[in-house]
Structure formats: C-alpha cells, structure tokens
C-alpha cells in the first residue's frame, strides 16, 4: 500500500513549525528531511521517525516500514503539534551528531 498525497500534506502542515522540512517521493511513500538530513517518512499513511536515543523518551511503538528495513518509531498523535515538533527536533538533534 502507498501513502496518499492528502496525508502527506497533512503531515507537512503539522510540521510547518519546524524549519527546513522537505519531502521526497519514494516508491509510493514519502521521505522526510530536515535541513538535508533524513529523519523519517510517511509509510502507509503513518508518520515514522528514525529511532535515536533522544526520542526514546516518547514511548512510541516500533514499526518496520517495509520488509528488510530497520525498525522506526510510529508517531501516532500527530494532531499534537507541540509534541510532534519536539519529537522531530530531538530526532534530528541526534542525527546531526552522527
């Protein structure tokens, strides 16, 4: 199954408070970048972020987005913009260190 453009647009709207967010289509899904760093994606109309130490504290469920992929965290409450922005900030902060 692939993700809808409508859900992608909703995710991007919810992330409008985070500077530097860009999106790229990839085989029916959407990869999300912050200032050029891949931090997550929209898979099957779900927002997933990479697992890093700083975002573990949010207690998100692990999901494997497609066969053979590394587990990612499911952001299940994207209506809460403040929490969502904090999750993305913490995720990207750790990824910038690498």
Phi and psi in radians as a Rosetta constraint file:
Dihedral C 1 N 2 CA 2 C 2 CIRCULARHARMONIC -1.988 0.35
Dihedral N 2 CA 2 C 2 N 3 CIRCULARHARMONIC 2.965 0.35
Dihedral C 2 N 3 CA 3 C 3 CIRCULARHARMONIC -1.601 0.35
Dihedral N 3 CA 3 C 3 N 4 CIRCULARHARMONIC 2.611 0.35
Dihedral C 3 N 4 CA 4 C 4 CIRCULARHARMONIC -1.477 0.35
Dihedral N 4 CA 4 C 4 N 5 CIRCULARHARMONIC 2.648 0.35
Dihedral C 4 N 5 CA 5 C 5 CIRCULARHARMONIC -1.129 0.35
Dihedral N 5 CA 5 C 5 N 6 CIRCULARHARMONIC -0.557 0.35
Dihedral C 5 N 6 CA 6 C 6 CIRCULARHARMONIC -1.114 0.35
Dihedral N 6 CA 6 C 6 N 7 CIRCULARHARMONIC -0.758 0.35
Dihedral C 6 N 7 CA 7 C 7 CIRCULARHARMONIC -1.189 0.35
Dihedral N 7 CA 7 C 7 N 8 CIRCULARHARMONIC -0.723 0.35
Dihedral C 7 N 8 CA 8 C 8 CIRCULARHARMONIC -0.976 0.35
Dihedral N 8 CA 8 C 8 N 9 CIRCULARHARMONIC -0.805 0.35
Dihedral C 8 N 9 CA 9 C 9 CIRCULARHARMONIC -1.119 0.35
Dihedral N 9 CA 9 C 9 N 10 CIRCULARHARMONIC -0.655 0.35
Dihedral C 9 N 10 CA 10 C 10 CIRCULARHARMONIC -1.111 0.35
Dihedral N 10 CA 10 C 10 N 11 CIRCULARHARMONIC -0.778 0.35
Dihedral C 10 N 11 CA 11 C 11 CIRCULARHARMONIC -1.059 0.35
Dihedral N 11 CA 11 C 11 N 12 CIRCULARHARMONIC -0.801 0.35
Dihedral C 11 N 12 CA 12 C 12 CIRCULARHARMONIC -1.102 0.35
Dihedral N 12 CA 12 C 12 N 13 CIRCULARHARMONIC -0.653 0.35
Dihedral C 12 N 13 CA 13 C 13 CIRCULARHARMONIC -1.110 0.35
Dihedral N 13 CA 13 C 13 N 14 CIRCULARHARMONIC -0.745 0.35
Dihedral C 13 N 14 CA 14 C 14 CIRCULARHARMONIC -1.153 0.35
Dihedral N 14 CA 14 C 14 N 15 CIRCULARHARMONIC -0.488 0.35
Dihedral C 14 N 15 CA 15 C 15 CIRCULARHARMONIC -1.612 0.35
Dihedral N 15 CA 15 C 15 N 16 CIRCULARHARMONIC 0.161 0.35
Dihedral C 15 N 16 CA 16 C 16 CIRCULARHARMONIC -1.103 0.35
Dihedral N 16 CA 16 C 16 N 17 CIRCULARHARMONIC -0.323 0.35
Dihedral C 16 N 17 CA 17 C 17 CIRCULARHARMONIC -1.425 0.35
Dihedral N 17 CA 17 C 17 N 18 CIRCULARHARMONIC -0.084 0.35
Dihedral C 17 N 18 CA 18 C 18 CIRCULARHARMONIC -1.822 0.35
Dihedral N 18 CA 18 C 18 N 19 CIRCULARHARMONIC 2.144 0.35
Dihedral C 18 N 19 CA 19 C 19 CIRCULARHARMONIC -1.266 0.35
Dihedral N 19 CA 19 C 19 N 20 CIRCULARHARMONIC 2.535 0.35
Dihedral C 19 N 20 CA 20 C 20 CIRCULARHARMONIC 1.459 0.35
Dihedral N 20 CA 20 C 20 N 21 CIRCULARHARMONIC 0.234 0.35
Dihedral C 20 N 21 CA 21 C 21 CIRCULARHARMONIC -1.374 0.35
Dihedral N 21 CA 21 C 21 N 22 CIRCULARHARMONIC 2.246 0.35
Dihedral C 21 N 22 CA 22 C 22 CIRCULARHARMONIC -2.320 0.35
Dihedral N 22 CA 22 C 22 N 23 CIRCULARHARMONIC 2.854 0.35
Dihedral C 22 N 23 CA 23 C 23 CIRCULARHARMONIC -2.367 0.35
Dihedral N 23 CA 23 C 23 N 24 CIRCULARHARMONIC 2.539 0.35
Dihedral C 23 N 24 CA 24 C 24 CIRCULARHARMONIC -2.304 0.35
Dihedral N 24 CA 24 C 24 N 25 CIRCULARHARMONIC 2.322 0.35
Dihedral C 24 N 25 CA 25 C 25 CIRCULARHARMONIC -1.265 0.35
Dihedral N 25 CA 25 C 25 N 26 CIRCULARHARMONIC 2.524 0.35
Dihedral C 25 N 26 CA 26 C 26 CIRCULARHARMONIC -2.617 0.35
Dihedral N 26 CA 26 C 26 N 27 CIRCULARHARMONIC 1.813 0.35
Dihedral C 26 N 27 CA 27 C 27 CIRCULARHARMONIC 0.885 0.35
Dihedral N 27 CA 27 C 27 N 28 CIRCULARHARMONIC 0.830 0.35
Dihedral C 27 N 28 CA 28 C 28 CIRCULARHARMONIC 1.516 0.35
Dihedral N 28 CA 28 C 28 N 29 CIRCULARHARMONIC -0.056 0.35
Dihedral C 28 N 29 CA 29 C 29 CIRCULARHARMONIC -2.085 0.35
Dihedral N 29 CA 29 C 29 N 30 CIRCULARHARMONIC -3.073 0.35
Dihedral C 29 N 30 CA 30 C 30 CIRCULARHARMONIC -2.380 0.35
Dihedral N 30 CA 30 C 30 N 31 CIRCULARHARMONIC 2.213 0.35
Dihedral C 30 N 31 CA 31 C 31 CIRCULARHARMONIC -1.620 0.35
Dihedral N 31 CA 31 C 31 N 32 CIRCULARHARMONIC 2.406 0.35
Dihedral C 31 N 32 CA 32 C 32 CIRCULARHARMONIC -1.934 0.35
Dihedral N 32 CA 32 C 32 N 33 CIRCULARHARMONIC 2.342 0.35
Dihedral C 32 N 33 CA 33 C 33 CIRCULARHARMONIC -2.190 0.35
Dihedral N 33 CA 33 C 33 N 34 CIRCULARHARMONIC 2.597 0.35
Dihedral C 33 N 34 CA 34 C 34 CIRCULARHARMONIC -2.185 0.35
Dihedral N 34 CA 34 C 34 N 35 CIRCULARHARMONIC 2.008 0.35
Dihedral C 34 N 35 CA 35 C 35 CIRCULARHARMONIC 0.890 0.35
Dihedral N 35 CA 35 C 35 N 36 CIRCULARHARMONIC 0.725 0.35
Dihedral C 35 N 36 CA 36 C 36 CIRCULARHARMONIC 1.501 0.35
Dihedral N 36 CA 36 C 36 N 37 CIRCULARHARMONIC -0.068 0.35
Dihedral C 36 N 37 CA 37 C 37 CIRCULARHARMONIC -1.748 0.35
Dihedral N 37 CA 37 C 37 N 38 CIRCULARHARMONIC 2.162 0.35
Dihedral C 37 N 38 CA 38 C 38 CIRCULARHARMONIC -1.201 0.35
Dihedral N 38 CA 38 C 38 N 39 CIRCULARHARMONIC 2.096 0.35
Dihedral C 38 N 39 CA 39 C 39 CIRCULARHARMONIC -2.096 0.35
Dihedral N 39 CA 39 C 39 N 40 CIRCULARHARMONIC -0.233 0.35
Dihedral C 39 N 40 CA 40 C 40 CIRCULARHARMONIC 3.116 0.35
Dihedral N 40 CA 40 C 40 N 41 CIRCULARHARMONIC -2.833 0.35
Dihedral C 40 N 41 CA 41 C 41 CIRCULARHARMONIC -2.996 0.35
Dihedral N 41 CA 41 C 41 N 42 CIRCULARHARMONIC 2.975 0.35
Dihedral C 41 N 42 CA 42 C 42 CIRCULARHARMONIC -1.849 0.35
Dihedral N 42 CA 42 C 42 N 43 CIRCULARHARMONIC 2.001 0.35
Dihedral C 42 N 43 CA 43 C 43 CIRCULARHARMONIC -2.202 0.35
Dihedral N 43 CA 43 C 43 N 44 CIRCULARHARMONIC 2.147 0.35
Dihedral C 43 N 44 CA 44 C 44 CIRCULARHARMONIC 0.882 0.35
Dihedral N 44 CA 44 C 44 N 45 CIRCULARHARMONIC 0.786 0.35
Dihedral C 44 N 45 CA 45 C 45 CIRCULARHARMONIC 0.986 0.35
Dihedral N 45 CA 45 C 45 N 46 CIRCULARHARMONIC 0.673 0.35
Dihedral C 45 N 46 CA 46 C 46 CIRCULARHARMONIC -2.281 0.35
Dihedral N 46 CA 46 C 46 N 47 CIRCULARHARMONIC 2.489 0.35
Dihedral C 46 N 47 CA 47 C 47 CIRCULARHARMONIC -1.600 0.35
Dihedral N 47 CA 47 C 47 N 48 CIRCULARHARMONIC 2.131 0.35
Dihedral C 47 N 48 CA 48 C 48 CIRCULARHARMONIC -2.116 0.35
Dihedral N 48 CA 48 C 48 N 49 CIRCULARHARMONIC 2.501 0.35
Dihedral C 48 N 49 CA 49 C 49 CIRCULARHARMONIC -2.169 0.35
Dihedral N 49 CA 49 C 49 N 50 CIRCULARHARMONIC 2.702 0.35
Dihedral C 49 N 50 CA 50 C 50 CIRCULARHARMONIC -1.103 0.35
Dihedral N 50 CA 50 C 50 N 51 CIRCULARHARMONIC 2.593 0.35
Dihedral C 50 N 51 CA 51 C 51 CIRCULARHARMONIC -1.450 0.35
Dihedral N 51 CA 51 C 51 N 52 CIRCULARHARMONIC 2.157 0.35
Dihedral C 51 N 52 CA 52 C 52 CIRCULARHARMONIC -2.436 0.35
Dihedral N 52 CA 52 C 52 N 53 CIRCULARHARMONIC 2.898 0.35
Dihedral C 52 N 53 CA 53 C 53 CIRCULARHARMONIC -1.018 0.35
Dihedral N 53 CA 53 C 53 N 54 CIRCULARHARMONIC -0.740 0.35
Dihedral C 53 N 54 CA 54 C 54 CIRCULARHARMONIC -1.200 0.35
Dihedral N 54 CA 54 C 54 N 55 CIRCULARHARMONIC -0.397 0.35
Dihedral C 54 N 55 CA 55 C 55 CIRCULARHARMONIC -1.749 0.35
Dihedral N 55 CA 55 C 55 N 56 CIRCULARHARMONIC 0.028 0.35
Dihedral C 55 N 56 CA 56 C 56 CIRCULARHARMONIC -1.085 0.35
Dihedral N 56 CA 56 C 56 N 57 CIRCULARHARMONIC -0.566 0.35
Dihedral C 56 N 57 CA 57 C 57 CIRCULARHARMONIC -1.112 0.35
Dihedral N 57 CA 57 C 57 N 58 CIRCULARHARMONIC -0.247 0.35
Dihedral C 57 N 58 CA 58 C 58 CIRCULARHARMONIC -1.441 0.35
Dihedral N 58 CA 58 C 58 N 59 CIRCULARHARMONIC -0.151 0.35
Dihedral C 58 N 59 CA 59 C 59 CIRCULARHARMONIC 1.096 0.35
Dihedral N 59 CA 59 C 59 N 60 CIRCULARHARMONIC 0.658 0.35
Dihedral C 59 N 60 CA 60 C 60 CIRCULARHARMONIC -1.417 0.35
Dihedral N 60 CA 60 C 60 N 61 CIRCULARHARMONIC 2.668 0.35
Dihedral C 60 N 61 CA 61 C 61 CIRCULARHARMONIC -1.296 0.35
Dihedral N 61 CA 61 C 61 N 62 CIRCULARHARMONIC 2.441 0.35
Dihedral C 61 N 62 CA 62 C 62 CIRCULARHARMONIC -1.452 0.35
Dihedral N 62 CA 62 C 62 N 63 CIRCULARHARMONIC 2.387 0.35
Dihedral C 62 N 63 CA 63 C 63 CIRCULARHARMONIC -2.347 0.35
Dihedral N 63 CA 63 C 63 N 64 CIRCULARHARMONIC 2.490 0.35
Dihedral C 63 N 64 CA 64 C 64 CIRCULARHARMONIC -1.735 0.35
Dihedral N 64 CA 64 C 64 N 65 CIRCULARHARMONIC 1.976 0.35
Dihedral C 64 N 65 CA 65 C 65 CIRCULARHARMONIC -1.159 0.35
Dihedral N 65 CA 65 C 65 N 66 CIRCULARHARMONIC -0.513 0.35
Dihedral C 65 N 66 CA 66 C 66 CIRCULARHARMONIC -2.809 0.35
Dihedral N 66 CA 66 C 66 N 67 CIRCULARHARMONIC 2.752 0.35
Dihedral C 66 N 67 CA 67 C 67 CIRCULARHARMONIC -0.960 0.35
Dihedral N 67 CA 67 C 67 N 68 CIRCULARHARMONIC 2.294 0.35
Dihedral C 67 N 68 CA 68 C 68 CIRCULARHARMONIC 1.560 0.35
Dihedral N 68 CA 68 C 68 N 69 CIRCULARHARMONIC -0.116 0.35
Dihedral C 68 N 69 CA 69 C 69 CIRCULARHARMONIC -1.469 0.35
Dihedral N 69 CA 69 C 69 N 70 CIRCULARHARMONIC 2.752 0.35
Dihedral C 69 N 70 CA 70 C 70 CIRCULARHARMONIC -1.280 0.35
Dihedral N 70 CA 70 C 70 N 71 CIRCULARHARMONIC 2.604 0.35
Dihedral C 70 N 71 CA 71 C 71 CIRCULARHARMONIC -1.070 0.35
Dihedral N 71 CA 71 C 71 N 72 CIRCULARHARMONIC 2.545 0.35
Dihedral C 71 N 72 CA 72 C 72 CIRCULARHARMONIC -2.245 0.35
Dihedral N 72 CA 72 C 72 N 73 CIRCULARHARMONIC 2.957 0.35
Dihedral C 72 N 73 CA 73 C 73 CIRCULARHARMONIC -1.680 0.35
Dihedral N 73 CA 73 C 73 N 74 CIRCULARHARMONIC 2.366 0.35
Dihedral C 73 N 74 CA 74 C 74 CIRCULARHARMONIC -1.505 0.35
Dihedral N 74 CA 74 C 74 N 75 CIRCULARHARMONIC 2.141 0.35
Dihedral C 74 N 75 CA 75 C 75 CIRCULARHARMONIC -1.602 0.35
Dihedral N 75 CA 75 C 75 N 76 CIRCULARHARMONIC 1.754 0.35
Dihedral C 75 N 76 CA 76 C 76 CIRCULARHARMONIC -1.624 0.35
Dihedral N 76 CA 76 C 76 N 77 CIRCULARHARMONIC -0.120 0.35
Dihedral C 76 N 77 CA 77 C 77 CIRCULARHARMONIC -2.158 0.35
Dihedral N 77 CA 77 C 77 N 78 CIRCULARHARMONIC 1.135 0.35
Dihedral C 77 N 78 CA 78 C 78 CIRCULARHARMONIC -1.363 0.35
Dihedral N 78 CA 78 C 78 N 79 CIRCULARHARMONIC -0.098 0.35
Dihedral C 78 N 79 CA 79 C 79 CIRCULARHARMONIC -1.244 0.35
Dihedral N 79 CA 79 C 79 N 80 CIRCULARHARMONIC -0.383 0.35
Dihedral C 79 N 80 CA 80 C 80 CIRCULARHARMONIC -1.531 0.35
Dihedral N 80 CA 80 C 80 N 81 CIRCULARHARMONIC 1.591 0.35
Dihedral C 80 N 81 CA 81 C 81 CIRCULARHARMONIC -1.064 0.35
Dihedral N 81 CA 81 C 81 N 82 CIRCULARHARMONIC -0.701 0.35
Dihedral C 81 N 82 CA 82 C 82 CIRCULARHARMONIC -1.080 0.35
Dihedral N 82 CA 82 C 82 N 83 CIRCULARHARMONIC -0.823 0.35
Dihedral C 82 N 83 CA 83 C 83 CIRCULARHARMONIC -1.111 0.35
Dihedral N 83 CA 83 C 83 N 84 CIRCULARHARMONIC -0.780 0.35
Dihedral C 83 N 84 CA 84 C 84 CIRCULARHARMONIC -1.029 0.35
Dihedral N 84 CA 84 C 84 N 85 CIRCULARHARMONIC -0.826 0.35
Dihedral C 84 N 85 CA 85 C 85 CIRCULARHARMONIC -1.075 0.35
Dihedral N 85 CA 85 C 85 N 86 CIRCULARHARMONIC -0.681 0.35
Dihedral C 85 N 86 CA 86 C 86 CIRCULARHARMONIC -1.138 0.35
Dihedral N 86 CA 86 C 86 N 87 CIRCULARHARMONIC -0.717 0.35
Dihedral C 86 N 87 CA 87 C 87 CIRCULARHARMONIC -1.056 0.35
Dihedral N 87 CA 87 C 87 N 88 CIRCULARHARMONIC -0.826 0.35
Dihedral C 87 N 88 CA 88 C 88 CIRCULARHARMONIC -1.140 0.35
Dihedral N 88 CA 88 C 88 N 89 CIRCULARHARMONIC -0.757 0.35
Dihedral C 88 N 89 CA 89 C 89 CIRCULARHARMONIC -1.027 0.35
Dihedral N 89 CA 89 C 89 N 90 CIRCULARHARMONIC -0.856 0.35
Dihedral C 89 N 90 CA 90 C 90 CIRCULARHARMONIC -1.121 0.35
Dihedral N 90 CA 90 C 90 N 91 CIRCULARHARMONIC -0.703 0.35
Dihedral C 90 N 91 CA 91 C 91 CIRCULARHARMONIC -1.086 0.35
Dihedral N 91 CA 91 C 91 N 92 CIRCULARHARMONIC -0.849 0.35
Dihedral C 91 N 92 CA 92 C 92 CIRCULARHARMONIC -1.197 0.35
Dihedral N 92 CA 92 C 92 N 93 CIRCULARHARMONIC -0.607 0.35
Dihedral C 92 N 93 CA 93 C 93 CIRCULARHARMONIC -1.001 0.35
Dihedral N 93 CA 93 C 93 N 94 CIRCULARHARMONIC -0.793 0.35
Dihedral C 93 N 94 CA 94 C 94 CIRCULARHARMONIC -1.201 0.35
Dihedral N 94 CA 94 C 94 N 95 CIRCULARHARMONIC -0.675 0.35
Dihedral C 94 N 95 CA 95 C 95 CIRCULARHARMONIC -1.192 0.35
Dihedral N 95 CA 95 C 95 N 96 CIRCULARHARMONIC -0.555 0.35
Dihedral C 95 N 96 CA 96 C 96 CIRCULARHARMONIC -1.155 0.35
Dihedral N 96 CA 96 C 96 N 97 CIRCULARHARMONIC -0.496 0.35
Dihedral C 96 N 97 CA 97 C 97 CIRCULARHARMONIC -1.204 0.35
Dihedral N 97 CA 97 C 97 N 98 CIRCULARHARMONIC -0.434 0.35
